Amino acid sequence: MKVAYDYTTAAFPHTGVWRYARELACALARAHPGDFRPFALTLRRLPLPIEGTLHRRVPRSLLDWIWNRPLPFPLERFTGEADLVHIPHPLPVQARAPQVVTVHDLAWLADPGFHPGRAPGAAEMRARFARCRGILCDAEPVAAQVRSLARGLPCLVRTVAPGVHWTGPARSAPPHWMERGAWLMAGDLSPRKNRARLLEAYGRLAPPKPPLVLVGGRPEEVERFRRSGPALPPGASLLPRVGEDELHAAVTHAGALLYPSIDEGFGFPVLEAHACRTPVLTSDVPVLRGTSGGAALFIDPLDTASIGDGLDRLRQLSPEARDRLVADGARNAAAYTWERCARETWAFYEEVLRDERR
């Protein structure tokens, strides 16, 4: 079975979709070196090239056209023939081979403001699903939404959880911009990440309290948030996204990771904190309940008072309770490997082809 895999997203870092596309591709390449054929359509350099990747230098304007309109020719014109094509995001293309896509979340269907660009509606998503033979989701609550939208269409829908790429705490010191023991929130500036409520809850929390560091987003987005977002309360700081090694060190030395997201497709930061032996406070929503394995303090992300209560509980954790959270989190993270994700993904490819041949 020859599988063509879109590795383009690996050139656009600092998102969960990038993480998924890159780490899954590397695991699949290790497991199936002769049959796995990654391709990338971008002018950008690939930060983690995989041997044998077909890299076509396509400008971003043409790439947007390829992903958002039916091609006048099949994708195989770029990639060569394959038995199956996997696009690790929900934008299928024109291809002769059966396609699998990955749907990471459908948060914008509940609130279009959660999507940074033009948000496709339910009818458009269903039309995309109709062009696929298989759909992968990172978590079962998202798969349930996809099954509802795809009802009656000839495509298989399965949940295959991603892995966590950090296998333990960082060995380096905390970055210069973060005090050891500070509370850390890492993520983009999308409204669904819920930074405004977190800042309000933190501002209401009486001292003494750890510093709060919010990191993520492009520099221009951070400046826009500074100008138009809520004022930063004393003790809180806001930084643009940082490199992988810096983030690993920050999560390792944080007093806790805060992740009060309103809606998520998976929640990589929760598992990253678990792998780093760092306690987690996160939202009591189905996806994050599942990803965390219950190894977290939970809050209602829509209730500022609930977030504040969670911060207070976090501040008052006994050493014994903290140790239990950390141990439970480490066990949870150990179950999420990219090797397991690659095995289950390849098995799904085979299932899709069997179904296609019936």
C-alpha positions as CSV (number, residue, x, y, z in Angstrom):
1,M,0.0,0.0,0.0
2,K,1.5,3.3,-1.1
3,V,0.3,6.3,0.9
4,A,0.8,9.9,-0.3
5,Y,0.8,12.2,2.8
6,D,0.5,16.0,2.7
7,Y,3.5,17.2,4.8
8,T,3.0,20.9,3.8
9,T,1.6,21.9,7.2
10,A,4.9,21.0,8.8
11,A,6.3,24.2,7.3
12,F,3.8,26.3,9.3
13,P,4.8,25.8,12.9
14,H,3.4,26.6,16.4
15,T,-0.1,25.1,16.0
16,G,-1.6,21.8,17.1
17,V,-2.2,20.9,13.4
18,W,1.5,21.5,12.6
19,R,2.4,19.2,15.6
20,Y,0.1,16.5,14.4
21,A,1.2,16.6,10.7
22,R,4.9,16.6,11.6
23,E,5.0,14.0,14.4
24,L,2.6,11.6,12.7
25,A,4.6,11.8,9.4
26,C,7.8,11.1,11.2
27,A,6.3,8.0,13.0
28,L,4.8,6.7,9.8
29,A,8.0,7.2,7.9
30,R,9.9,5.1,10.5
31,A,7.3,2.3,10.4
32,H,6.7,2.2,6.7
33,P,9.8,3.6,4.9
34,G,9.1,2.0,1.5
35,D,5.3,2.7,1.4
36,F,5.0,6.2,3.0
37,R,5.4,9.0,0.6
38,P,5.2,12.5,2.1
39,F,4.9,15.5,-0.2
40,A,5.0,19.2,0.5
41,L,3.7,22.0,-1.7
42,T,5.3,25.2,-0.3
43,L,8.1,27.7,-0.8
44,R,9.0,27.4,2.8
45,R,11.8,25.3,4.2
46,L,10.7,22.1,5.9
47,P,12.1,22.3,9.5
48,L,12.2,18.5,9.9
49,P,12.6,17.0,6.5
50,I,11.8,13.4,6.0
51,E,14.0,11.4,3.6
52,G,12.2,11.0,0.3
53,T,9.8,13.9,0.8
54,L,8.6,15.2,-2.6
55,H,9.0,19.0,-2.1
56,R,7.3,21.1,-4.8
57,R,7.9,24.8,-4.4
58,V,4.5,26.2,-4.6
59,P,3.7,29.9,-3.6
60,R,1.2,30.4,-0.8
61,S,-1.3,32.1,-3.2
62,L,-1.4,29.0,-5.4
63,L,-1.4,26.7,-2.3
64,D,-4.6,28.5,-1.0
65,W,-6.1,28.0,-4.5
66,I,-5.3,24.3,-4.5
67,W,-6.8,23.7,-1.1
68,N,-9.9,25.8,-1.6
69,R,-11.0,25.0,-5.2
70,P,-11.4,21.9,-7.3
71,L,-8.2,21.3,-9.2
72,P,-8.5,20.9,-13.0
73,F,-6.1,17.9,-12.7
74,P,-5.6,15.3,-9.9
75,L,-3.1,15.8,-7.1
76,E,-1.2,12.8,-8.5
77,R,0.2,15.3,-11.1
78,F,2.3,16.7,-8.3
79,T,2.9,13.5,-6.2
80,G,2.9,10.5,-8.5
81,E,0.5,7.6,-8.2
82,A,-0.6,6.3,-4.7
83,D,-3.1,3.9,-3.4
84,L,-4.4,6.4,-0.8
85,V,-3.9,10.1,0.0
86,H,-3.9,11.4,3.5
87,I,-4.5,15.2,4.0
88,P,-4.0,15.8,7.8
89,H,-6.5,18.7,7.8
90,P,-10.1,18.9,6.6
91,L,-9.4,20.2,3.1
92,P,-9.6,17.3,0.6
93,V,-8.3,17.9,-2.9
94,Q,-8.9,16.5,-6.4
95,A,-7.3,13.0,-6.5
96,R,-7.7,9.7,-8.2
97,A,-6.9,7.7,-5.1
98,P,-9.3,7.5,-2.1
99,Q,-8.7,10.3,0.4
100,V,-8.5,10.3,4.2
101,V,-8.6,13.7,6.0
102,T,-8.1,14.6,9.6
103,V,-10.7,16.8,11.3
104,H,-9.1,18.3,14.4
105,D,-12.1,20.2,15.6
106,L,-15.4,21.9,14.5
107,A,-15.4,24.7,17.1
108,W,-16.3,27.4,14.6
109,L,-19.7,25.7,13.8
110,A,-20.7,26.6,17.4
111,D,-19.1,30.1,17.2
112,P,-17.6,31.4,13.9
113,G,-15.5,33.8,15.9
114,F,-13.4,30.8,17.0
115,H,-12.0,30.6,13.5
116,P,-9.3,33.2,12.6
117,G,-10.3,33.3,8.9
118,R,-13.4,32.5,6.8
119,A,-15.3,29.9,8.7
120,P,-16.9,27.1,6.5
121,G,-20.4,26.3,7.5
122,A,-22.0,22.9,8.1
123,A,-23.1,22.5,4.4
124,E,-19.6,23.2,3.2
125,M,-18.1,20.8,5.6
126,R,-20.5,18.1,4.5
127,A,-19.6,18.7,0.9
128,R,-15.9,18.3,1.8
129,F,-16.7,15.0,3.7
130,A,-18.5,13.7,0.6
131,R,-15.1,13.8,-1.3
132,C,-13.4,11.6,1.3
133,R,-13.4,7.8,2.0
134,G,-12.1,8.2,5.5
135,I,-12.1,10.8,8.3
136,L,-9.8,10.7,11.3
137,C,-10.5,12.7,14.5
138,D,-8.2,13.2,17.5
139,A,-11.0,12.8,20.1
140,E,-14.3,11.0,20.2
141,P,-16.5,14.1,20.9
142,V,-15.2,15.6,17.6
143,A,-15.8,12.3,15.8
144,A,-19.4,12.3,17.1
145,Q,-19.9,15.7,15.5
146,V,-18.4,14.6,12.3
147,R,-20.6,11.4,12.1
148,S,-23.6,13.6,12.6
149,L,-22.6,15.9,9.7
150,A,-21.5,13.0,7.5
151,R,-24.6,10.9,8.1
152,G,-25.5,9.0,4.9
153,L,-22.2,9.7,3.2
154,P,-20.0,6.7,2.1
155,C,-17.0,7.6,4.4
156,L,-15.6,5.9,7.5
157,V,-15.1,8.0,10.6
158,R,-12.6,6.9,13.3
159,T,-10.9,8.3,16.4
160,V,-7.1,8.0,16.6
161,A,-5.6,10.0,19.4
162,P,-2.3,11.8,18.7
163,G,0.8,11.3,20.8
164,V,2.9,13.6,23.0
165,H,6.3,14.5,21.7
166,W,8.0,15.3,25.0
167,T,9.0,12.2,26.9
168,G,9.9,13.9,30.2
169,P,10.8,17.2,31.8
170,A,13.4,19.5,30.1
171,R,16.9,19.4,31.5
172,S,17.5,23.1,31.0
173,A,16.8,26.0,33.4
174,P,13.6,28.0,33.1
175,P,13.8,30.7,30.3
176,H,14.8,34.2,31.4
177,W,11.3,35.5,30.9
178,M,9.7,33.2,33.4
179,E,10.1,32.8,37.2
180,R,10.3,29.3,38.4
181,G,6.9,28.3,39.8
182,A,5.0,30.8,37.8
183,W,1.6,29.8,36.3
184,L,1.8,29.3,32.6
185,M,-0.7,29.5,29.8
186,A,0.5,28.5,26.3
187,G,-1.6,28.8,23.2
188,D,-2.7,31.2,20.4
189,L,-4.9,34.3,20.8
190,S,-8.1,32.8,19.5
191,P,-11.1,33.8,21.6
192,R,-11.8,30.2,22.4
193,K,-8.5,30.0,24.4
194,N,-10.3,32.2,26.9
195,R,-7.5,34.5,27.9
196,A,-9.8,37.4,28.8
197,R,-11.7,35.4,31.5
198,L,-8.4,33.9,32.8
199,L,-6.9,37.4,33.2
200,E,-10.1,38.7,34.9
201,A,-10.1,35.7,37.4
202,Y,-6.4,36.1,38.1
203,G,-6.9,39.8,38.7
204,R,-9.6,39.1,41.3
205,L,-7.5,36.5,43.1
206,A,-6.1,38.1,46.3
207,P,-2.3,37.9,46.9
208,P,-0.1,36.2,47.5
209,K,-0.2,34.4,44.2
210,P,2.3,33.2,41.6
211,P,3.1,35.3,38.6
212,L,1.0,34.4,35.5
213,V,2.7,34.2,32.1
214,L,0.7,33.9,28.9
215,V,2.7,32.9,25.9
216,G,1.7,32.4,22.3
217,G,0.6,34.1,19.1
218,R,2.6,36.1,16.5
219,P,4.2,39.3,17.8
220,E,1.7,41.5,15.9
221,E,-1.2,39.6,17.4
222,V,0.2,40.0,20.9
223,E,0.5,43.8,20.3
224,R,-3.1,43.9,19.1
225,F,-4.2,42.0,22.2
226,R,-2.3,44.5,24.4
227,R,-4.1,47.4,22.7
228,S,-7.6,46.1,22.4
229,G,-7.8,43.2,25.0
230,P,-8.3,43.4,28.7
231,A,-5.7,45.2,30.8
232,L,-3.1,42.9,32.3
233,P,-3.5,42.7,36.1
234,P,-0.4,43.1,38.4
235,G,1.6,39.9,38.2
236,A,0.6,38.9,34.7
237,S,2.7,39.2,31.6
238,L,2.1,38.5,27.9
239,L,4.7,37.2,25.4
240,P,4.6,36.1,21.8
241,R,5.2,32.4,20.9
242,V,8.7,31.0,21.7
243,G,10.8,28.2,20.4
244,E,10.3,24.6,21.2
245,D,13.1,24.3,23.6
246,E,12.1,27.4,25.5
247,L,8.5,26.3,25.8
248,H,9.6,22.8,27.0
249,A,11.7,24.5,29.7
250,A,8.9,26.8,30.6
251,V,6.3,24.1,31.0
252,T,8.8,22.0,33.1
253,H,9.5,24.8,35.6
254,A,6.0,26.2,35.8
255,G,4.0,25.9,39.0
256,A,1.1,24.8,36.8
257,L,-0.2,24.9,33.3
258,L,-3.5,26.7,32.9
259,Y,-5.6,25.7,29.9
260,P,-9.2,27.2,30.3
261,S,-10.1,26.7,26.7
262,I,-13.8,26.9,25.7
263,D,-13.6,24.3,23.0
264,E,-10.8,22.0,21.9
265,G,-10.2,19.3,19.4
266,F,-7.6,17.5,21.5
267,G,-5.5,19.7,23.9
268,F,-1.8,19.0,23.3
269,P,-0.7,21.4,26.0
270,V,-2.4,19.3,28.7
271,L,-0.4,16.2,27.7
272,E,2.8,18.2,27.3
273,A,2.4,19.4,30.9
274,H,1.7,15.8,32.1
275,A,4.9,14.7,30.4
276,C,6.8,17.4,32.1
277,R,5.4,16.4,35.6
278,T,3.6,19.8,35.8
279,P,0.1,20.1,37.4
280,V,-2.8,21.1,35.1
281,L,-5.9,23.3,35.5
282,T,-8.2,23.0,32.6
283,S,-11.8,23.2,31.3
284,D,-14.5,20.7,32.3
285,V,-15.4,19.9,28.6
286,P,-15.6,16.4,27.1
287,V,-12.5,16.6,25.0
288,L,-10.2,17.9,27.8
289,R,-11.7,15.5,30.3
290,G,-10.8,12.7,27.9
291,T,-7.3,13.9,27.0
292,S,-6.3,14.6,30.6
293,G,-7.5,11.3,31.8
294,G,-9.0,13.1,34.8
295,A,-5.5,14.1,36.0
296,A,-6.3,17.8,36.4
297,L,-8.2,20.4,38.3
298,F,-11.3,21.3,36.3
299,I,-13.2,24.6,35.9
300,D,-16.2,25.9,34.0
301,P,-14.5,28.0,31.2
302,L,-17.6,30.2,30.8
303,D,-17.7,31.2,34.5
304,T,-15.0,33.6,35.7
305,A,-15.9,32.8,39.3
306,S,-15.3,29.1,38.6
307,I,-11.9,29.9,37.0
308,G,-11.0,32.0,40.1
309,D,-12.1,29.2,42.4
310,G,-9.9,26.8,40.4
311,L,-6.9,29.1,40.7
312,D,-7.5,29.3,44.5
313,R,-7.7,25.5,44.7
314,L,-4.5,25.3,42.7
315,R,-2.7,27.7,45.0
316,Q,-3.8,25.7,48.1
317,L,-2.8,22.3,46.8
318,S,-1.0,20.2,49.5
319,P,2.3,18.6,48.5
320,E,0.6,15.2,48.6
321,A,-2.3,16.3,46.3
322,R,0.2,17.9,43.9
323,D,2.3,14.7,43.8
324,R,-0.9,12.7,43.0
325,L,-1.8,15.0,40.2
326,V,1.7,14.8,38.8
327,A,1.9,11.0,39.0
328,D,-1.5,10.5,37.4
329,G,-0.6,13.0,34.7
330,A,2.7,11.2,33.9
331,R,0.9,7.9,33.6
332,N,-1.7,9.4,31.3
333,A,1.0,11.0,29.0
334,A,2.8,7.6,28.7
335,A,-0.2,6.1,27.0
336,Y,-0.1,8.7,24.2
337,T,2.8,7.7,21.8
338,W,3.2,8.6,18.2
339,E,4.2,5.0,17.5
340,R,0.7,3.9,18.7
341,C,-0.9,6.7,16.7
342,A,1.0,5.6,13.5
343,R,-0.1,2.0,13.9
344,E,-3.7,2.9,14.4
345,T,-3.6,5.4,11.5
346,W,-2.1,2.8,9.1
347,A,-4.7,0.2,10.2
348,F,-7.3,2.8,9.3
349,Y,-5.8,3.3,5.8
350,E,-6.1,-0.4,5.3
351,E,-9.7,-0.4,6.5
352,V,-10.6,2.4,4.1
353,L,-9.1,0.6,1.1
354,R,-10.9,-2.6,2.0
355,D,-14.1,-0.7,2.2
356,E,-13.4,1.0,-1.1
357,R,-12.9,-2.4,-2.9
358,R,-16.2,-3.8,-1.7
